[in-house]
Amino acid sequence: MRKGIISFATLLLFFVATSAFAQRGPAASPTTTVSQAIGNTQMTLVYSRPSLDGRKLNTLAPNGEVWRTGANANTKISFDKEVMIGGKKLAAGEYSMYTIPGADEWTIIINKAKTWGTNYDESQDVMRFKAKATKTDKPVETFYIMMQDFDKNSKDKAMIELAWADTSVKFPIAVTN
Protein backbone atom coordinates (compact mmCIF):
# COMPACT_ATOMS: atom_id res chain seq x y z
CA MET A 1 0.00 0.00 0.00
CA ARG A 2 2.79 2.38 0.98
CA LYS A 3 4.59 1.74 -2.35
CA GLY A 4 1.35 2.58 -4.17
CA ILE A 5 1.01 5.92 -2.36
CA ILE A 6 4.65 6.79 -3.00
CA SER A 7 4.31 5.87 -6.69
CA PHE A 8 1.14 7.93 -7.00
CA ALA A 9 2.74 10.92 -5.22
CA THR A 10 5.83 10.69 -7.45
CA LEU A 11 3.68 10.53 -10.58
CA LEU A 12 1.57 13.49 -9.40
CA LEU A 13 4.70 15.52 -8.63
CA PHE A 14 6.07 14.74 -12.11
CA PHE A 15 2.90 16.01 -13.83
CA VAL A 16 2.71 19.16 -11.69
CA ALA A 17 6.40 19.97 -12.32
CA THR A 18 6.05 19.30 -16.06
CA SER A 19 3.00 21.54 -16.24
CA ALA A 20 4.74 24.34 -14.34
CA PHE A 21 7.81 24.26 -16.61
CA ALA A 22 5.67 24.10 -19.76
CA GLN A 23 3.97 27.43 -19.06
CA ARG A 24 5.46 30.33 -20.95
CA GLY A 25 5.64 34.01 -20.34
CA PRO A 26 4.79 36.63 -22.95
CA ALA A 27 6.12 35.98 -26.44
CA ALA A 28 9.29 37.85 -27.36
CA SER A 29 7.68 38.78 -30.70
CA PRO A 30 3.91 38.70 -30.09
CA THR A 31 1.62 37.80 -32.98
CA THR A 32 -0.73 40.58 -34.02
CA THR A 33 -3.83 40.47 -36.21
CA VAL A 34 -5.05 43.66 -37.85
CA SER A 35 -8.33 43.66 -39.71
CA GLN A 36 -9.37 46.80 -41.56
CA ALA A 37 -12.09 47.74 -44.03
CA ILE A 38 -11.07 49.81 -47.03
CA GLY A 39 -14.23 50.86 -48.80
CA ASN A 40 -16.20 47.61 -49.04
CA THR A 41 -13.11 45.37 -48.94
CA GLN A 42 -11.81 43.65 -45.82
CA MET A 43 -8.05 43.37 -45.36
CA THR A 44 -6.42 41.22 -42.68
CA LEU A 45 -2.75 41.18 -41.65
CA VAL A 46 -1.23 38.56 -39.34
CA TYR A 47 2.37 39.12 -38.30
CA SER A 48 4.75 38.92 -35.35
CA ARG A 49 6.21 42.09 -33.84
CA PRO A 50 9.92 41.85 -33.00
CA SER A 51 11.60 44.48 -30.84
CA LEU A 52 15.03 45.97 -31.39
CA ASP A 53 16.07 45.22 -27.81
CA GLY A 54 19.39 47.04 -28.26
CA ARG A 55 20.05 45.56 -31.70
CA LYS A 56 20.33 47.37 -35.04
CA LEU A 57 17.67 47.16 -37.76
CA ASN A 58 20.16 46.17 -40.46
CA THR A 59 21.26 43.12 -38.44
CA LEU A 60 17.66 41.93 -37.98
CA ALA A 61 16.44 42.87 -41.47
CA PRO A 62 19.62 43.17 -43.58
CA ASN A 63 19.65 45.48 -46.59
CA GLY A 64 19.45 43.61 -49.88
CA GLU A 65 18.20 40.34 -48.34
CA VAL A 66 14.67 38.89 -48.29
CA TRP A 67 13.09 39.42 -44.87
CA ARG A 68 9.91 37.73 -43.63
CA THR A 69 8.66 41.19 -42.54
CA GLY A 70 8.29 40.41 -38.87
CA ALA A 71 9.37 37.48 -36.76
CA ASN A 72 8.50 33.81 -36.41
CA ALA A 73 5.97 32.84 -39.10
CA ASN A 74 5.87 34.80 -42.34
CA THR A 75 3.55 37.80 -42.53
CA LYS A 76 0.15 36.99 -44.02
CA ILE A 77 -2.00 39.53 -45.84
CA SER A 78 -5.47 38.79 -47.20
CA PHE A 79 -8.28 40.57 -49.01
CA ASP A 80 -11.84 39.47 -49.58
CA LYS A 81 -12.01 41.38 -52.89
CA GLU A 82 -9.55 42.45 -55.58
CA VAL A 83 -7.34 45.43 -54.67
CA MET A 84 -4.62 47.60 -56.17
CA ILE A 85 -1.50 47.38 -54.01
CA GLY A 86 1.66 49.26 -54.88
CA GLY A 87 -0.08 50.28 -58.13
CA LYS A 88 -0.69 46.67 -59.25
CA LYS A 89 -3.87 44.56 -59.27
CA LEU A 90 -4.05 41.74 -56.75
CA ALA A 91 -6.84 39.15 -56.74
CA ALA A 92 -8.79 38.41 -53.56
CA GLY A 93 -7.11 35.79 -51.39
CA GLU A 94 -4.47 35.17 -48.75
CA TYR A 95 -0.80 35.82 -49.48
CA SER A 96 2.56 35.98 -47.73
CA MET A 97 4.30 39.34 -47.63
CA TYR A 98 8.08 39.56 -47.69
CA THR A 99 10.34 42.58 -48.11
CA ILE A 100 13.85 43.38 -49.22
CA PRO A 101 15.02 46.33 -47.11
CA GLY A 102 17.19 49.04 -48.62
CA ALA A 103 18.57 52.38 -47.48
CA ASP A 104 16.26 54.51 -49.65
CA GLU A 105 13.62 52.05 -50.84
CA TRP A 106 12.31 48.61 -50.00
CA THR A 107 11.03 45.95 -52.35
CA ILE A 108 7.63 44.66 -51.28
CA ILE A 109 6.96 41.05 -52.30
CA ILE A 110 3.51 39.46 -52.42
CA ASN A 111 3.92 35.69 -52.54
CA LYS A 112 1.32 32.92 -52.82
CA ALA A 113 3.24 30.30 -50.79
CA LYS A 114 1.94 29.51 -47.31
CA THR A 115 5.31 28.40 -45.93
CA TRP A 116 6.74 29.13 -42.49
CA GLY A 117 8.92 32.13 -41.74
CA THR A 118 12.18 32.11 -43.61
CA ASN A 119 11.18 29.43 -46.16
CA TYR A 120 10.84 31.99 -48.97
CA ASP A 121 10.28 30.63 -52.49
CA GLU A 122 10.78 33.26 -55.21
CA SER A 123 8.98 31.09 -57.78
CA GLN A 124 5.77 31.71 -55.80
CA ASP A 125 5.95 35.52 -56.15
CA VAL A 126 2.74 37.11 -57.38
CA MET A 127 4.23 40.61 -57.58
CA ARG A 128 7.05 42.87 -56.50
CA PHE A 129 7.11 46.65 -56.27
CA LYS A 130 9.28 49.36 -54.75
CA ALA A 131 8.31 51.62 -51.85
CA LYS A 132 10.22 54.62 -50.57
CA ALA A 133 11.91 54.36 -47.16
CA THR A 134 11.91 57.50 -45.01
CA LYS A 135 13.22 58.36 -41.55
CA THR A 136 10.77 58.45 -38.63
CA ASP A 137 10.46 61.41 -36.26
CA LYS A 138 10.90 59.12 -33.25
CA PRO A 139 12.50 55.67 -33.03
CA VAL A 140 10.13 52.69 -33.19
CA GLU A 141 11.24 49.97 -30.74
CA THR A 142 8.70 47.31 -31.76
CA PHE A 143 8.01 46.66 -35.44
CA TYR A 144 4.50 47.43 -36.66
CA ILE A 145 2.38 47.36 -39.79
CA MET A 146 -0.65 49.61 -39.92
CA MET A 147 -3.08 51.21 -42.31
CA GLN A 148 -3.27 54.96 -42.31
CA ASP A 149 -3.75 58.06 -44.44
CA PHE A 150 -7.23 56.98 -45.49
CA ASP A 151 -8.77 59.03 -48.28
CA LYS A 152 -11.46 60.90 -46.32
CA ASN A 153 -13.56 61.57 -49.41
CA SER A 154 -13.59 58.33 -51.38
CA LYS A 155 -12.92 56.00 -48.40
CA ASP A 156 -11.44 53.44 -50.80
CA LYS A 157 -7.72 54.31 -50.58
CA ALA A 158 -5.13 54.19 -47.83
CA MET A 159 -1.45 53.59 -47.17
CA ILE A 160 0.09 50.54 -45.53
CA GLU A 161 3.02 51.52 -43.33
CA LEU A 162 5.84 49.30 -42.10
CA ALA A 163 7.82 51.00 -39.31
CA TRP A 164 10.78 49.94 -37.20
CA ALA A 165 13.83 51.63 -35.72
CA ASP A 166 14.16 54.94 -37.58
CA THR A 167 12.57 53.66 -40.82
CA SER A 168 9.07 54.02 -42.25
CA VAL A 169 8.00 52.44 -45.53
CA LYS A 170 4.59 53.31 -46.98
CA PHE A 171 2.82 51.99 -50.06
CA PRO A 172 -0.69 52.59 -51.46
CA ILE A 173 -3.66 50.26 -51.39
CA ALA A 174 -6.97 50.91 -53.13
CA VAL A 175 -10.11 48.91 -53.69
CA THR A 176 -11.08 48.29 -57.30
CA ASN A 177 -14.76 47.37 -56.96
N, C-alpha and C positions, 0 to 999 in steps of 0.2 A: 504494500500500500504506500509506504513511504517513498519507494522508488518511483511510483506512479505520480505522486505529488511533485517530487523533485523534477521529473521529466516534464510534467505539464508546466511547472513554473519556469523551467529553462526555455521551453518552447514559447511561452507567453512573452518572456523577456526578449527573446530573439525577434519576435514580430513587432513588439513595441519599439525596440531599438532600430530595426530596419525602417519602420515607418517614420520615426523621428529624423533619421539621416536622409530619407528620401525627400523630405519637404524642402522646397527651395525658397529663397528670398526673391525679391523683385528681379526681373530679367535685366541684364546689363544693357541690352538693346531692345526695349519693349516693342511689341508689335502694335501697330496702329491701323485702324480702318477709318477711312474718310469716305463718306458718301455725300455727293453734292448734285443737285439738279442744275442743269444749264438749259434754260428754255424748258422744253418738254423731254429732255434726255437725262437719264440718270448715269452718273459716273461714280465708280467706286475704286479706291486705291487701297491696297493692303501692303504695308511695308514695315520694316523694323527700323528703329531710330537710334543709331549709335551716337555716342557722345565722344567728344575729343579727348577728354580726360587727360589733358596735358600733352597729347600727341598733336602732330601736324596733319593738316588735311591731305597734303600730297603724299604722305606715307600710308594713309588709310584709303585714299582714292587717287592713285598715282596718275599724273598727267600722261595722256597718250595710251592708257590701258583701259580695257573694258572693266567697268565697275558695276556691281549688281544694284547700285543705287539704293543703298541702305545696308543692313546687316542681315545675317542669317539667311533666310529664304530670299529668293529674288523678289523684286517689287512686282506686284500684279496691278494692272490697270484694266478696267472693264467699262463698257458702254452698252446701254440697252438699245441704242439706235446709232446709225452712222454719224460720224463727226468729221470735222476737219481739224487736224492736229499738226502744228508746225507747218501749216499751209498745204497739207496733203490729206486726201480722203482716207478714212479708216472705217472699215465695216464694223458693225456692232459685234461684240464678243469680248472675251477675256484674253489679255496679252500679258507678256512679261515686258518690263521696261528696264533697259540697261542704259548706261551712259559711258562716254569716253571724255573724262575731264580734260580741260585745256586751260591755259592761262587767260585767254581772251574769249574763247568760245568752247562750248561743250557739244559733243555729238549725242543726240538723243536717239536711242534705238528702240523700236517697237518690234517685239519678237513673238512668234506664235508658240514657241516651246513652253511647256509647263514643267521645266526641270527645276532642281533645287539650287539656290544660291549661285555659286560660281561655275556651274555647269553650263556655260554659255555656248550656244551653237549658232554660228553666223549664218549657216544655211537656212535657218528658221526665221531670219529677219523679214519683217513685213515692210518696214521703212526705216530710213535714217534721215535726220535733218539736223541742221546746226542751230544753236541758240547762244546768244551773247551772254558772257559771264561778266558780272559787274561786282564791285566791292560793296559790302553792306555798311550801314552807318555804325552798327554795333556788332560785335562778334556773336555768332550763334553757336552755343556749346553743343546742343543736341540737334542733329540733322532733322529737317522737316520738309514735307511736301505739302503745299496748300494751294487752293484756288483763290484767286483774288482779282482785283481790277475788273469786276463784272461790268459789262456795258449796261448802264442804268436805263437806257432807252429801249434797246432791243431785247435785253435779258437773255440773249442767246450766244454771247461771247464772253470769254474770260481769259485769264492767264493762269498757267500752272507755274508755280515757283518751287524750285529746289533751293534750299539754303543751308549752309553749313560753314563754320569758321567765319571767314570774312568774304564769302562768295555767295552770290545770288544768281541763279539762272532762271530766266522766265521764257516761256514759249506760249503761243496762242492756241486756244481751243475754241471751236465754234460748232454749233449744231447745224445740220444741213437739211433738216426736215421741217 
